[in-house]
Amino acid sequence: MIANIDASELKTVPGCEVYWKYNGEYFDGTMKDRTCHFFSERSKKTLYITDTLRLTDSEIWIGDKAFDEDGNKVFGRDEQHKNRKVRQFKGWMGLKLSKVDPDADKKDWVFMCDFNIHNEGQIVSLVDNTGAKTGYSVQLARLTYQNTTQAILKLGVIEHESGKTVTYIWSEVGSDRLGINLRWMQIGLTAKES
């Protein structure tokens, strides 16, 4: 839908400008108080929008809120939404067919090459040459485990039947290459240029 929007369809709303200021570590974005507003047909009131933002090289924090003429909050959160920039990876994976089909030759593998996955928890199912699911998926996630502060990049193998991660490796968040070799399954990922 967005791809079909023409520039002539876009409009700016006077008073809703965001002003950015670099504080030495990141950019802070703010709006002037009570200048961004519109009349809500649903509530039959004028609503005022405010937004506080933070922009770093890897995140944007967005804290938008709306208030009515009396200062009552209509929508928005007190805590900002924190959105991280995803890193895209290109990968391949292979699975010994005998792992999922006892009648398969122990030497036969199914491979899936050139798939894309991002580091924010995306799961990609391993499918065979006909497109049928093999019962296994790979997940790549940037996360921080409970009671720790060090973020990691986790590459895991998920078994569909149990829904559990049967094995995983972890690395530094900025790692450009990751891989697993379980003898019956292999995975290789390489970060794409940003």
C-alpha positions as CSV (number, residue, x, y, z in Angstrom):
1,M,0.0,0.0,0.0
2,I,2.8,2.4,0.9
3,A,4.6,1.7,-2.4
4,N,1.6,3.2,-4.3
5,I,1.5,6.5,-2.4
6,D,2.4,9.4,-4.6
7,A,4.3,12.4,-3.1
8,S,1.4,14.7,-4.0
9,E,-0.8,12.7,-1.6
10,L,1.5,13.6,1.4
11,K,0.9,16.6,3.5
12,T,2.4,18.3,6.4
13,V,0.5,19.7,9.3
14,P,1.7,23.1,10.5
15,G,2.7,23.0,14.2
16,C,3.5,19.3,14.1
17,E,7.2,19.7,13.3
18,V,9.8,17.7,15.3
19,Y,12.9,19.6,16.3
20,W,16.1,17.6,16.6
21,K,19.1,18.4,18.8
22,Y,22.3,16.4,19.2
23,N,23.2,16.1,22.9
24,G,26.7,14.6,22.3
25,E,25.5,11.0,22.5
26,Y,22.3,10.9,20.5
27,F,19.6,13.1,18.9
28,D,16.6,14.3,21.0
29,G,13.4,15.1,19.1
30,T,10.7,17.3,20.6
31,M,7.6,19.2,19.5
32,K,6.4,22.6,20.6
33,D,3.7,22.4,23.3
34,R,0.1,22.5,22.1
35,T,1.0,23.5,18.5
36,C,0.1,20.1,16.9
37,H,-3.6,19.6,17.1
38,F,-6.7,18.4,15.1
39,F,-10.4,18.2,15.7
40,S,-11.6,14.7,16.4
41,E,-15.0,13.9,14.8
42,R,-15.3,10.9,17.2
43,S,-14.8,12.8,20.5
44,K,-16.0,16.2,19.1
45,K,-12.9,17.7,20.8
46,T,-9.7,19.3,19.7
47,L,-6.8,16.9,20.4
48,Y,-3.2,17.9,21.0
49,I,-0.4,15.7,20.0
50,T,3.0,15.7,21.6
51,D,6.0,13.5,20.8
52,T,9.4,12.9,22.4
53,L,12.0,11.0,20.4
54,R,15.5,9.6,20.7
55,L,17.5,8.6,17.7
56,T,20.8,6.7,17.9
57,D,22.7,4.8,15.2
58,S,20.8,1.6,16.2
59,E,17.5,2.7,17.8
60,I,14.6,5.1,17.6
61,W,12.5,5.7,20.7
62,I,9.0,7.2,20.1
63,G,6.8,8.6,22.8
64,D,3.7,10.1,21.3
65,K,0.7,11.1,23.3
66,A,-2.6,12.9,22.7
67,F,-4.4,15.1,25.2
68,D,-7.8,16.8,25.0
69,E,-8.4,20.5,25.6
70,D,-8.7,19.9,29.4
71,G,-5.3,18.1,29.5
72,N,-6.8,14.5,29.8
73,K,-4.7,11.9,28.1
74,V,-6.5,10.3,25.2
75,F,-3.8,7.9,24.1
76,G,-0.1,7.2,24.4
77,R,2.3,5.6,26.9
78,D,4.4,7.1,29.6
79,E,7.3,4.9,28.5
80,Q,8.6,5.4,24.9
81,H,8.4,2.6,22.3
82,K,12.0,1.4,21.7
83,N,12.6,0.2,18.2
84,R,15.9,-1.3,17.3
85,K,17.4,-1.3,13.8
86,V,17.3,-4.8,12.4
87,R,20.4,-6.5,10.9
88,Q,19.7,-8.6,7.8
89,F,21.5,-11.9,7.3
90,K,21.7,-14.2,4.3
91,G,21.8,-17.9,5.0
92,W,21.7,-21.5,4.1
93,M,20.7,-24.6,6.0
94,G,20.8,-28.3,5.4
95,L,19.1,-31.3,7.1
96,K,19.8,-35.0,6.8
97,L,16.6,-36.5,5.4
98,S,16.9,-39.6,7.7
99,K,16.3,-37.2,10.7
100,V,12.7,-36.7,9.5
101,D,12.1,-39.7,7.3
102,P,13.4,-43.1,8.6
103,D,13.1,-44.6,5.1
104,A,15.5,-41.9,3.6
105,D,19.0,-42.8,2.6
106,K,21.4,-41.7,5.4
107,K,23.5,-39.9,2.8
108,D,20.6,-37.7,1.4
109,W,20.3,-34.1,2.5
110,V,17.8,-31.3,1.8
111,F,19.3,-27.8,1.5
112,M,17.8,-24.4,1.5
113,C,20.1,-21.7,0.1
114,D,19.9,-18.0,0.0
115,F,17.2,-17.3,2.5
116,N,17.0,-14.0,4.4
117,I,16.5,-13.6,8.2
118,H,16.8,-10.7,10.6
119,N,18.2,-10.5,14.1
120,E,15.0,-9.5,15.9
121,G,13.6,-13.0,16.5
122,Q,12.6,-13.9,13.0
123,I,12.0,-17.6,12.5
124,V,12.5,-19.3,9.1
125,S,11.2,-22.9,8.5
126,L,13.4,-25.3,6.6
127,V,11.5,-26.7,3.7
128,D,12.4,-29.3,1.2
129,N,12.6,-29.0,-2.6
130,T,8.8,-29.3,-2.9
131,G,8.2,-26.5,-0.3
132,A,7.0,-29.0,2.4
133,K,8.1,-28.2,5.9
134,T,10.7,-30.5,7.4
135,G,9.8,-30.0,11.0
136,Y,12.6,-27.7,11.9
137,S,13.2,-24.0,11.8
138,V,16.0,-21.6,12.5
139,Q,15.6,-18.5,14.7
140,L,18.0,-15.5,15.0
141,A,17.5,-13.2,17.9
142,R,19.3,-10.3,19.5
143,L,18.4,-10.6,23.2
144,T,19.4,-10.2,26.8
145,Y,18.9,-13.0,29.2
146,Q,17.1,-12.4,32.5
147,N,19.4,-11.2,35.3
148,T,22.1,-10.1,32.8
149,T,22.9,-6.9,31.0
150,Q,25.0,-8.1,28.1
151,A,23.1,-8.5,24.9
152,I,23.9,-11.5,22.6
153,L,23.0,-12.7,19.2
154,K,21.4,-16.2,19.5
155,L,21.0,-18.7,16.6
156,G,18.7,-21.5,17.5
157,V,17.2,-24.6,16.0
158,I,13.5,-25.1,16.7
159,E,11.7,-28.5,16.5
160,H,8.2,-27.9,15.3
161,E,6.7,-31.0,17.1
162,S,7.7,-29.8,20.6
163,G,7.9,-26.1,19.8
164,K,11.2,-26.0,21.7
165,T,14.7,-24.8,20.8
166,V,16.7,-28.0,20.6
167,T,20.1,-26.3,20.4
168,Y,21.6,-22.9,20.0
169,I,24.8,-21.0,19.9
170,W,25.3,-17.4,20.9
171,S,27.8,-14.7,19.9
172,E,28.4,-11.0,20.1
173,V,25.6,-8.8,18.8
174,G,27.9,-7.4,16.1
175,S,29.0,-10.8,14.7
176,D,28.9,-11.0,11.0
177,R,29.0,-14.7,10.6
178,L,27.3,-17.5,12.6
179,G,27.0,-21.2,12.1
180,I,25.9,-24.5,13.6
181,N,27.0,-28.0,12.7
182,L,25.0,-30.8,14.5
183,R,26.0,-33.5,12.0
184,W,22.3,-34.0,11.1
185,M,21.7,-30.2,10.5
186,Q,24.0,-27.4,9.4
187,I,23.3,-23.7,9.3
188,G,25.4,-20.8,8.0
189,L,24.5,-17.1,8.2
190,T,26.4,-14.0,6.9
191,A,25.4,-10.4,7.7
192,K,24.3,-8.3,4.7
193,E,25.8,-4.9,4.1
194,S,23.7,-2.3,5.8
